[in-house]
Amino acid sequence: MQTLVTSSHPLILHIAPAGRWAEQRSSGAAGYVDGSLEDEGFIHCSTVDQFLLPANSLFRGRTDLLLLVVAAARLSSPLVYEDCYQSGQQFPHVYGPIDVAAVVDAVDFPCDDDGSFSEPPGLRDHLARLAAELA
């Protein structure tokens, strides 16, 4: 089942290697592209309540990651919430590049000493402030 973007999630998160983000920004590209766009047709994103699930299952031990904070309303590519892996959760997927102008922040996201990920301190307050500024 697919659902188009709703105002209940004005900000979504994408886990990105810092080097890839820096490379694409410095290239002057209008949009950020992840390997999943070519492989699956969309870029995986999460809500603030979901991002630790993919982080801990797919990126364990990585120290070079960022959380790209994306303003959903600024995306020119379609944003669809869907459960494509029968997880029981609707994850936001961007069906095209993520506009660089839609990325309103990039938060350092290194793993913990044991390789797992935890929510960065103050993240929810920071996202609430950003959402209020964008409203």
Secondary structure as GFF3:
##gff-version 3
##sequence-region A 1 135
A	DSSP	beta_strand	2	4	.	.	.	ID=ss1
A	DSSP	beta_strand	11	17	.	.	.	ID=ss2
A	DSSP	alpha_helix	18	26	.	.	.	ID=ss3
A	DSSP	beta_strand	31	32	.	.	.	ID=ss4
A	DSSP	alpha_helix	35	40	.	.	.	ID=ss5
A	DSSP	beta_strand	43	44	.	.	.	ID=ss6
A	DSSP	alpha_helix	52	58	.	.	.	ID=ss7
A	DSSP	beta_strand	65	71	.	.	.	ID=ss8
A	DSSP	three_ten_helix	72	74	.	.	.	ID=ss9
A	DSSP	beta_strand	79	82	.	.	.	ID=ss10
A	DSSP	beta_strand	91	94	.	.	.	ID=ss11
A	DSSP	beta_strand	98	99	.	.	.	ID=ss12
A	DSSP	three_ten_helix	100	102	.	.	.	ID=ss13
A	DSSP	beta_strand	103	108	.	.	.	ID=ss14
A	DSSP	alpha_helix	123	134	.	.	.	ID=ss15
###
